[in-house]
């Protein structure tokens, strides 16, 4: 029996008893405890007993469609050649797995716990007996894979607006504990990018701030919350820094034209701080940074950046994981097979979301068999992966108890803590006519603008406070008819709250024109209008005539409740802008500077 099999099975009986999960193994009783040797020695011995195919499989992080490991889905057959998630695990023996809400994985926290157990059973039953590191992107705020009843927070920029690192750590700890209860042992968070470009289409409020020191402090706080308090892996992303781009790496290959001095001053500090804090994992960015590597290769495929800078210069010893390999930015210059090979050559340990699994798996195998990549290089990554699984308890205790999920996920105490934290983030940017706070008089309020669930959530919070509310949701690119309807409804109400979401976004002309037109037409009514940006705070640059403007940095119900509290004066707005809001078309001129924020 291999050392790794002894390692995983030695804790399996206890884990199985706790979780109440049946596991098929060749033994009727667990083997004796392994000799007390170092983790490195145990992992190294395990590697010796693995085939090349098993080693390479451990470098991949896969997903599958559907909410159950044994439920067939034709989309899995198209992608992997087998219909069920369990069969995907059996075929590739992957080292990691990722959940998505948009791909049918998430129905409820309890269902996810069961699903995690099913996947881990499938991994153990492969014959390799190595549980997977199950992960997800629960950044909070605008990137959330698991919604309510899991506890929701405002996201990174909301934390940046509070300047409160203790709260940021608490949010990460609660998030991490809830993920762990569902069998998820790695969160692809926090985002350590410094958002210095107000026109950044992909980061924005996912960043804590435009200030490198504030981003560093918040990143460290969340690393501590995830790893020390919750006991799961944190992942700082997106190295070497995705905060200054006009392009979205999901659809194009961005270039960051920072000089080496600018990179060291702006982008590097949060990653350096995360490494010093003991971050377990760092995710690469599909971006070109000529000052770090003039070749034109994206960082994900750049040995000078990943090995030269991240490993050698910054001294990072944890896992390097790619951003999704299905993203357009990393697929532009090379074919999928070459991308997988070049990523490993660059220094990557984990290949996330390969869009052509068979092609990329076999490409790595062929690269080793041909001598292009040495097996020792594969072993180096495999050792890091196994050591991280040991550190985080995945090898010994891969299972969770679905019956206990409700005692951890979305508890009243956690929800109350989240609300208190988010309450501190709302930023009052402009209040010329002292419209807010509203007094307690009965009034009719129209809630309009972007977001079906967001407008409904805000209306519900305002209704609780005695308002008679009407909702006229208009979407990201409201039609002329929707705008006219909202304007007509505004005439019949005492106050209108209009919600904007990336109204600045010049990459979508209709969205830019229509959200701005909605706000301007509402302001032209002469009625009382409160404008609220529920994502990036930059929207006001495009309708500065708005006399009352607030930023919430998030659009979940918890943020709308905090907004309602401020509108009615139950709490004072204490958030301060964590970024400059530049004048439209003048990125170097601040309309409202970092640190600005009104109160009463």
VEXDREN-28600 format. One record per residue (C-alpha): residue number from 1; residue in one letter; x negated, y, z negated. Coordinates in steps of 0.5 Angstrom, whole numbers. Example, Ala and Ser with C-alpha at 12.3 -4.5 7.8 and 13.67 -1.06 7.14 Angstrom:
2
<marza 1 A <-25 -9 -16>>
<marza 2 S <-27 -2 -14>>
***
This chain:
600
<marza 1 X <0 0 0>>
<marza 2 X <-3 7 2>>
<marza 3 X <-5 12 -3>>
<marza 4 X <1 17 -1>>
<marza 5 X <6 11 -1>>
<marza 6 X <4 10 -8>>
<marza 7 X <4 17 -10>>
<marza 8 X <11 18 -7>>
<marza 9 X <14 12 -10>>
<marza 10 X <11 13 -17>>
<marza 11 X <16 18 -18>>
<marza 12 X <22 16 -13>>
<marza 13 X <25 11 -18>>
<marza 14 X <26 17 -23>>
<marza 15 X <28 22 -18>>
<marza 16 X <33 17 -15>>
<marza 17 X <36 16 -22>>
<marza 18 X <37 23 -23>>
<marza 19 X <40 25 -16>>
<marza 20 X <44 19 -16>>
<marza 21 X <42 17 -9>>
<marza 22 X <41 10 -6>>
<marza 23 X <34 9 -3>>
<marza 24 X <32 3 1>>
<marza 25 X <25 1 0>>
<marza 26 X <21 -6 0>>
<marza 27 X <20 -6 -7>>
<marza 28 X <25 -7 -12>>
<marza 29 X <21 -4 -18>>
<marza 30 X <17 2 -17>>
<marza 31 X <9 1 -17>>
<marza 32 X <4 3 -22>>
<marza 33 X <2 10 -23>>
<marza 34 X <-4 12 -19>>
<marza 35 X <-11 12 -22>>
<marza 36 X <-12 19 -25>>
<marza 37 X <-16 23 -20>>
<marza 38 X <-16 30 -17>>
<marza 39 X <-10 32 -12>>
<marza 40 X <-15 33 -7>>
<marza 41 X <-18 26 -8>>
<marza 42 X <-11 23 -8>>
<marza 43 X <-9 27 -1>>
<marza 44 X <-15 25 2>>
<marza 45 X <-14 17 1>>
<marza 46 X <-7 18 3>>
<marza 47 X <-9 21 10>>
<marza 48 X <-14 15 11>>
<marza 49 X <-8 10 11>>
<marza 50 X <-4 15 16>>
<marza 51 X <-4 14 24>>
<marza 52 X <-5 19 28>>
<marza 53 X <2 20 30>>
<marza 54 X <4 20 23>>
<marza 55 X <-1 26 22>>
<marza 56 X <1 30 28>>
<marza 57 X <8 29 26>>
<marza 58 X <7 32 19>>
<marza 59 X <5 39 22>>
<marza 60 X <12 40 25>>
<marza 61 X <17 43 22>>
<marza 62 X <24 41 26>>
<marza 63 X <31 43 25>>
<marza 64 X <38 39 28>>
<marza 65 X <45 41 29>>
<marza 66 X <50 39 24>>
<marza 67 X <52 39 17>>
<marza 68 X <50 32 16>>
<marza 69 X <44 27 17>>
<marza 70 X <48 22 20>>
<marza 71 X <53 26 24>>
<marza 72 X <52 25 31>>
<marza 73 X <51 32 35>>
<marza 74 X <50 32 43>>
<marza 75 X <46 38 42>>
<marza 76 X <41 34 38>>
<marza 77 X <41 29 44>>
<marza 78 X <39 34 49>>
<marza 79 X <33 37 45>>
<marza 80 X <30 30 41>>
<marza 81 X <33 25 45>>
<marza 82 X <37 22 39>>
<marza 83 X <44 24 36>>
<marza 84 X <43 25 29>>
<marza 85 X <38 29 24>>
<marza 86 X <36 22 21>>
<marza 87 X <34 19 27>>
<marza 88 X <30 26 29>>
<marza 89 X <27 25 22>>
<marza 90 X <25 17 24>>
<marza 91 X <23 19 31>>
<marza 92 X <18 25 29>>
<marza 93 X <16 24 22>>
<marza 94 X <16 31 21>>
<marza 95 X <13 34 15>>
<marza 96 X <18 40 14>>
<marza 97 X <25 42 16>>
<marza 98 X <29 48 17>>
<marza 99 X <36 50 15>>
<marza 100 X <40 55 19>>
<marza 101 X <47 57 18>>
<marza 102 X <48 59 26>>
<marza 103 X <47 52 28>>
<marza 104 X <52 48 24>>
<marza 105 X <47 46 18>>
<marza 106 X <51 50 12>>
<marza 107 X <58 49 9>>
<marza 108 X <57 50 2>>
<marza 109 X <51 49 -3>>
<marza 110 X <54 42 -5>>
<marza 111 X <54 40 2>>
<marza 112 X <47 43 3>>
<marza 113 X <44 39 -3>>
<marza 114 X <47 32 -1>>
<marza 115 X <44 34 6>>
<marza 116 X <37 35 3>>
<marza 117 X <38 28 0>>
<marza 118 X <40 25 6>>
<marza 119 X <34 28 10>>
<marza 120 X <29 26 4>>
<marza 121 X <32 19 4>>
<marza 122 X <31 18 12>>
<marza 123 X <24 21 11>>
<marza 124 X <22 16 6>>
<marza 125 X <25 10 10>>
<marza 126 X <21 12 16>>
<marza 127 X <15 7 13>>
<marza 128 X <11 13 12>>
<marza 129 X <14 15 5>>
<marza 130 X <13 22 5>>
<marza 131 X <19 27 3>>
<marza 132 X <19 33 7>>
<marza 133 X <18 41 5>>
<marza 134 X <25 43 7>>
<marza 135 X <26 51 8>>
<marza 136 X <30 56 10>>
<marza 137 X <30 64 11>>
<marza 138 X <34 67 5>>
<marza 139 X <30 74 6>>
<marza 140 X <37 77 3>>
<marza 141 X <40 83 6>>
<marza 142 X <41 82 13>>
<marza 143 X <37 75 14>>
<marza 144 X <41 70 10>>
<marza 145 X <42 63 12>>
<marza 146 X <46 61 6>>
<marza 147 X <52 66 4>>
<marza 148 X <57 66 -2>>
<marza 149 X <58 63 -7>>
<marza 150 X <50 63 -7>>
<marza 151 X <48 70 -10>>
<marza 152 X <47 75 -5>>
<marza 153 X <42 81 -6>>
<marza 154 X <41 88 -2>>
<marza 155 X <35 85 1>>
<marza 156 X <28 88 2>>
<marza 157 X <29 96 3>>
<marza 158 X <34 96 -2>>
<marza 159 X <29 94 -7>>
<marza 160 X <24 99 -4>>
<marza 161 X <29 104 -5>>
<marza 162 X <30 102 -13>>
<marza 163 X <22 102 -14>>
<marza 164 X <23 97 -19>>
<marza 165 X <19 91 -18>>
<marza 166 X <22 87 -24>>
<marza 167 X <28 87 -21>>
<marza 168 X <25 85 -14>>
<marza 169 X <22 79 -18>>
<marza 170 X <28 77 -21>>
<marza 171 X <32 77 -15>>
<marza 172 X <27 72 -12>>
<marza 173 X <27 68 -18>>
<marza 174 X <35 67 -18>>
<marza 175 X <34 66 -10>>
<marza 176 X <29 61 -11>>
<marza 177 X <32 57 -17>>
<marza 178 X <39 57 -12>>
<marza 179 X <35 54 -6>>
<marza 180 X <31 49 -11>>
<marza 181 X <38 47 -13>>
<marza 182 X <40 45 -6>>
<marza 183 X <34 41 -4>>
<marza 184 X <30 47 -1>>
<marza 185 X <23 48 -3>>
<marza 186 X <20 53 1>>
<marza 187 X <23 60 3>>
<marza 188 X <21 64 9>>
<marza 189 X <20 70 5>>
<marza 190 X <18 76 3>>
<marza 191 X <17 80 9>>
<marza 192 X <11 83 8>>
<marza 193 X <11 88 14>>
<marza 194 X <10 95 13>>
<marza 195 X <16 99 17>>
<marza 196 X <12 105 20>>
<marza 197 X <16 105 26>>
<marza 198 X <23 108 26>>
<marza 199 X <25 105 32>>
<marza 200 X <23 98 30>>
<marza 201 X <28 93 33>>
<marza 202 X <27 87 29>>
<marza 203 X <24 89 22>>
<marza 204 X <27 95 20>>
<marza 205 X <31 94 13>>
<marza 206 X <27 87 13>>
<marza 207 X <21 91 10>>
<marza 208 X <21 94 3>>
<marza 209 X <18 101 6>>
<marza 210 X <13 105 10>>
<marza 211 X <9 105 4>>
<marza 212 X <3 100 4>>
<marza 213 X <3 100 -3>>
<marza 214 X <10 100 -5>>
<marza 215 X <10 94 0>>
<marza 216 X <4 91 -3>>
<marza 217 X <7 91 -10>>
<marza 218 X <14 89 -8>>
<marza 219 X <11 83 -4>>
<marza 220 X <7 81 -10>>
<marza 221 X <13 81 -15>>
<marza 222 X <17 77 -10>>
<marza 223 X <11 72 -10>>
<marza 224 X <11 71 -17>>
<marza 225 X <19 70 -17>>
<marza 226 X <19 65 -12>>
<marza 227 X <13 61 -14>>
<marza 228 X <12 62 -22>>
<marza 229 X <19 63 -24>>
<marza 230 X <23 59 -19>>
<marza 231 X <18 54 -17>>
<marza 232 X <18 54 -10>>
<marza 233 X <14 56 -4>>
<marza 234 X <14 63 -2>>
<marza 235 X <12 65 5>>
<marza 236 X <9 72 7>>
<marza 237 X <11 74 14>>
<marza 238 X <9 76 19>>
<marza 239 X <1 76 19>>
<marza 240 X <-2 81 21>>
<marza 241 X <4 86 21>>
<marza 242 X <10 87 25>>
<marza 243 X <12 94 22>>
<marza 244 X <10 98 28>>
<marza 245 X <13 96 35>>
<marza 246 X <19 98 39>>
<marza 247 X <19 91 42>>
<marza 248 X <23 85 39>>
<marza 249 X <18 78 39>>
<marza 250 X <25 74 40>>
<marza 251 X <25 77 47>>
<marza 252 X <19 80 49>>
<marza 253 X <11 80 47>>
<marza 254 X <10 86 43>>
<marza 255 X <3 90 42>>
<marza 256 X <1 93 36>>
<marza 257 X <-4 99 38>>
<marza 258 X <-7 100 31>>
<marza 259 X <-14 101 30>>
<marza 260 X <-18 97 26>>
<marza 261 X <-18 102 21>>
<marza 262 X <-10 103 21>>
<marza 263 X <-9 96 21>>
<marza 264 X <-14 96 14>>
<marza 265 X <-10 102 11>>
<marza 266 X <-3 100 13>>
<marza 267 X <-2 93 15>>
<marza 268 X <-7 89 11>>
<marza 269 X <-6 91 4>>
<marza 270 X <1 87 3>>
<marza 271 X <-2 81 5>>
<marza 272 X <-9 82 1>>
<marza 273 X <-4 83 -5>>
<marza 274 X <0 77 -3>>
<marza 275 X <-6 72 -3>>
<marza 276 X <-9 75 -9>>
<marza 277 X <-3 73 -12>>
<marza 278 X <-3 66 -10>>
<marza 279 X <2 66 -4>>
<marza 280 X <3 59 -2>>
<marza 281 X <4 60 5>>
<marza 282 X <3 66 11>>
<marza 283 X <7 66 17>>
<marza 284 X <4 68 24>>
<marza 285 X <7 74 28>>
<marza 286 X <8 73 36>>
<marza 287 X <5 80 37>>
<marza 288 X <-2 82 40>>
<marza 289 X <-7 86 36>>
<marza 290 X <-12 89 41>>
<marza 291 X <-16 91 35>>
<marza 292 X <-17 84 32>>
<marza 293 X <-17 80 38>>
<marza 294 X <-18 84 45>>
<marza 295 X <-16 77 49>>
<marza 296 X <-9 79 49>>
<marza 297 X <-7 73 46>>
<marza 298 X <-1 73 41>>
<marza 299 X <-4 73 33>>
<marza 300 X <0 66 33>>
<marza 301 X <-5 63 38>>
<marza 302 X <-11 67 36>>
<marza 303 X <-17 64 33>>
<marza 304 X <-20 71 31>>
<marza 305 X <-14 73 28>>
<marza 306 X <-12 67 24>>
<marza 307 X <-19 63 23>>
<marza 308 X <-23 69 23>>
<marza 309 X <-19 75 19>>
<marza 310 X <-14 71 15>>
<marza 311 X <-18 65 13>>
<marza 312 X <-25 68 13>>
<marza 313 X <-25 75 12>>
<marza 314 X <-19 75 7>>
<marza 315 X <-20 68 4>>
<marza 316 X <-13 65 5>>
<marza 317 X <-13 58 3>>
<marza 318 X <-6 56 3>>
<marza 319 X <-1 54 9>>
<marza 320 X <-1 58 16>>
<marza 321 X <6 57 19>>
<marza 322 X <8 60 26>>
<marza 323 X <14 64 27>>
<marza 324 X <19 60 31>>
<marza 325 X <16 57 37>>
<marza 326 X <22 58 41>>
<marza 327 X <21 65 41>>
<marza 328 X <20 68 48>>
<marza 329 X <14 72 45>>
<marza 330 X <10 66 44>>
<marza 331 X <12 63 51>>
<marza 332 X <10 68 56>>
<marza 333 X <3 67 57>>
<marza 334 X <2 59 57>>
<marza 335 X <7 53 57>>
<marza 336 X <10 50 51>>
<marza 337 X <5 44 51>>
<marza 338 X <-1 49 51>>
<marza 339 X <2 53 46>>
<marza 340 X <2 48 41>>
<marza 341 X <-5 46 42>>
<marza 342 X <-7 53 42>>
<marza 343 X <-4 54 35>>
<marza 344 X <-7 49 32>>
<marza 345 X <-14 51 35>>
<marza 346 X <-13 58 32>>
<marza 347 X <-12 55 25>>
<marza 348 X <-5 54 24>>
<marza 349 X <-2 48 20>>
<marza 350 X <5 48 21>>
<marza 351 X <9 49 28>>
<marza 352 X <16 51 27>>
<marza 353 X <21 50 31>>
<marza 354 X <18 47 38>>
<marza 355 X <23 48 43>>
<marza 356 X <20 42 47>>
<marza 357 X <19 37 41>>
<marza 358 X <17 31 46>>
<marza 359 X <12 35 50>>
<marza 360 X <9 39 44>>
<marza 361 X <8 33 40>>
<marza 362 X <5 29 45>>
<marza 363 X <1 35 47>>
<marza 364 X <-2 35 41>>
<marza 365 X <-4 28 41>>
<marza 366 X <-7 28 48>>
<marza 367 X <-11 34 45>>
<marza 368 X <-14 30 40>>
<marza 369 X <-15 23 44>>
<marza 370 X <-19 27 49>>
<marza 371 X <-23 30 44>>
<marza 372 X <-21 38 45>>
<marza 373 X <-18 38 38>>
<marza 374 X <-22 33 33>>
<marza 375 X <-18 29 28>>
<marza 376 X <-22 32 23>>
<marza 377 X <-18 39 25>>
<marza 378 X <-12 35 24>>
<marza 379 X <-14 32 17>>
<marza 380 X <-15 39 15>>
<marza 381 X <-8 42 16>>
<marza 382 X <-5 35 13>>
<marza 383 X <-9 36 7>>
<marza 384 X <-6 43 6>>
<marza 385 X <1 40 7>>
<marza 386 X <0 34 2>>
<marza 387 X <-3 39 -3>>
<marza 388 X <3 44 -3>>
<marza 389 X <8 38 -3>>
<marza 390 X <4 36 -9>>
<marza 391 X <4 43 -12>>
<marza 392 X <11 44 -11>>
<marza 393 X <13 37 -14>>
<marza 394 X <16 35 -7>>
<marza 395 X <12 28 -7>>
<marza 396 X <15 26 -14>>
<marza 397 X <22 29 -14>>
<marza 398 X <24 30 -7>>
<marza 399 X <32 29 -9>>
<marza 400 X <37 34 -13>>
<marza 401 X <43 33 -16>>
<marza 402 X <49 35 -12>>
<marza 403 X <54 35 -18>>
<marza 404 X <49 40 -22>>
<marza 405 X <49 45 -16>>
<marza 406 X <55 49 -19>>
<marza 407 X <51 50 -25>>
<marza 408 X <45 54 -22>>
<marza 409 X <48 57 -15>>
<marza 410 X <52 63 -16>>
<marza 411 X <53 63 -23>>
<marza 412 X <57 69 -26>>
<marza 413 X <51 71 -30>>
<marza 414 X <47 71 -23>>
<marza 415 X <52 75 -19>>
<marza 416 X <53 80 -25>>
<marza 417 X <45 81 -25>>
<marza 418 X <45 82 -17>>
<marza 419 X <50 87 -18>>
<marza 420 X <46 91 -23>>
<marza 421 X <40 91 -18>>
<marza 422 X <44 93 -12>>
<marza 423 X <47 98 -16>>
<marza 424 X <41 102 -17>>
<marza 425 X <39 102 -9>>
<marza 426 X <44 106 -6>>
<marza 427 X <41 113 -3>>
<marza 428 X <45 119 -3>>
<marza 429 X <42 123 3>>
<marza 430 X <46 129 4>>
<marza 431 X <52 131 0>>
<marza 432 X <53 138 3>>
<marza 433 X <60 140 1>>
<marza 434 X <59 135 -6>>
<marza 435 X <65 131 -3>>
<marza 436 X <62 125 -7>>
<marza 437 X <64 123 -13>>
<marza 438 X <71 123 -11>>
<marza 439 X <75 124 -17>>
<marza 440 X <80 119 -19>>
<marza 441 X <86 122 -16>>
<marza 442 X <91 117 -11>>
<marza 443 X <88 118 -4>>
<marza 444 X <89 115 3>>
<marza 445 X <82 113 5>>
<marza 446 X <81 110 12>>
<marza 447 X <75 105 13>>
<marza 448 X <72 105 20>>
<marza 449 X <66 103 24>>
<marza 450 X <62 97 24>>
<marza 451 X <63 90 21>>
<marza 452 X <69 86 20>>
<marza 453 X <67 83 14>>
<marza 454 X <64 89 11>>
<marza 455 X <69 94 13>>
<marza 456 X <74 89 9>>
<marza 457 X <69 89 3>>
<marza 458 X <69 96 2>>
<marza 459 X <76 97 3>>
<marza 460 X <77 92 -2>>
<marza 461 X <73 95 -7>>
<marza 462 X <76 102 -6>>
<marza 463 X <83 99 -7>>
<marza 464 X <81 97 -14>>
<marza 465 X <79 104 -15>>
<marza 466 X <86 106 -14>>
<marza 467 X <86 108 -6>>
<marza 468 X <91 106 -1>>
<marza 469 X <86 104 4>>
<marza 470 X <87 103 12>>
<marza 471 X <82 99 16>>
<marza 472 X <80 100 23>>
<marza 473 X <74 96 25>>
<marza 474 X <71 98 31>>
<marza 475 X <64 94 32>>
<marza 476 X <57 96 34>>
<marza 477 X <59 99 41>>
<marza 478 X <66 101 40>>
<marza 479 X <71 102 46>>
<marza 480 X <74 109 48>>
<marza 481 X <81 106 46>>
<marza 482 X <78 104 39>>
<marza 483 X <75 111 38>>
<marza 484 X <81 114 39>>
<marza 485 X <85 110 35>>
<marza 486 X <80 111 29>>
<marza 487 X <81 119 30>>
<marza 488 X <88 118 30>>
<marza 489 X <88 114 24>>
<marza 490 X <83 119 20>>
<marza 491 X <88 125 22>>
<marza 492 X <93 121 17>>
<marza 493 X <88 120 12>>
<marza 494 X <85 124 6>>
<marza 495 X <78 121 7>>
<marza 496 X <75 117 12>>
<marza 497 X <69 113 11>>
<marza 498 X <65 111 17>>
<marza 499 X <60 105 17>>
<marza 500 X <54 105 22>>
<marza 501 X <49 100 24>>
<marza 502 X <43 101 28>>
<marza 503 X <47 107 31>>
<marza 504 X <40 109 33>>
<marza 505 X <38 103 37>>
<marza 506 X <36 106 44>>
<marza 507 X <35 99 46>>
<marza 508 X <43 98 47>>
<marza 509 X <45 104 51>>
<marza 510 X <53 103 50>>
<marza 511 X <51 102 42>>
<marza 512 X <47 108 42>>
<marza 513 X <53 112 45>>
<marza 514 X <59 109 42>>
<marza 515 X <57 109 35>>
<marza 516 X <54 116 35>>
<marza 517 X <61 118 39>>
<marza 518 X <65 115 34>>
<marza 519 X <62 119 28>>
<marza 520 X <62 125 32>>
<marza 521 X <69 125 34>>
<marza 522 X <71 123 27>>
<marza 523 X <67 129 24>>
<marza 524 X <71 134 30>>
<marza 525 X <77 132 26>>
<marza 526 X <76 137 21>>
<marza 527 X <78 132 16>>
<marza 528 X <73 129 10>>
<marza 529 X <68 124 13>>
<marza 530 X <63 120 9>>
<marza 531 X <58 117 14>>
<marza 532 X <55 110 11>>
<marza 533 X <49 107 14>>
<marza 534 X <49 100 12>>
<marza 535 X <43 97 15>>
<marza 536 X <37 102 17>>
<marza 537 X <37 109 14>>
<marza 538 X <35 112 20>>
<marza 539 X <42 113 23>>
<marza 540 X <43 120 21>>
<marza 541 X <38 123 25>>
<marza 542 X <43 122 31>>
<marza 543 X <49 126 28>>
<marza 544 X <45 130 22>>
<marza 545 X <52 135 23>>
<marza 546 X <55 130 18>>
<marza 547 X <56 133 11>>
<marza 548 X <56 127 7>>
<marza 549 X <51 121 8>>
<marza 550 X <49 115 4>>
<marza 551 X <45 109 6>>
<marza 552 X <46 102 3>>
<marza 553 X <40 98 7>>
<marza 554 X <45 92 7>>
<marza 555 X <52 90 9>>
<marza 556 X <54 84 4>>
<marza 557 X <60 85 -1>>
<marza 558 X <55 86 -6>>
<marza 559 X <52 93 -3>>
<marza 560 X <59 95 -1>>
<marza 561 X <61 94 -8>>
<marza 562 X <55 99 -10>>
<marza 563 X <57 104 -5>>
<marza 564 X <64 104 -8>>
<marza 565 X <62 105 -15>>
<marza 566 X <58 111 -12>>
<marza 567 X <63 114 -8>>
<marza 568 X <68 114 -14>>
<marza 569 X <62 116 -19>>
<marza 570 X <62 110 -23>>
<marza 571 X <55 110 -22>>
<marza 572 X <50 115 -20>>
<marza 573 X <46 114 -14>>
<marza 574 X <39 113 -16>>
<marza 575 X <36 110 -10>>
<marza 576 X <30 114 -6>>
<marza 577 X <28 113 1>>
<marza 578 X <23 108 2>>
<marza 579 X <21 111 9>>
<marza 580 X <21 117 12>>
<marza 581 X <27 119 17>>
<marza 582 X <24 122 23>>
<marza 583 X <28 127 27>>
<marza 584 X <31 124 33>>
<marza 585 X <25 123 39>>
<marza 586 X <20 126 34>>
<marza 587 X <17 120 30>>
<marza 588 X <12 125 27>>
<marza 589 X <17 130 24>>
<marza 590 X <21 128 18>>
<marza 591 X <28 130 18>>
<marza 592 X <28 127 11>>
<marza 593 X <22 125 7>>
<marza 594 X <20 118 4>>
<marza 595 X <22 119 -4>>
<marza 596 X <28 124 -2>>
<marza 597 X <35 122 -5>>
<marza 598 X <40 126 -9>>
<marza 599 X <44 125 -15>>
<marza 600 X <49 129 -20>>
***
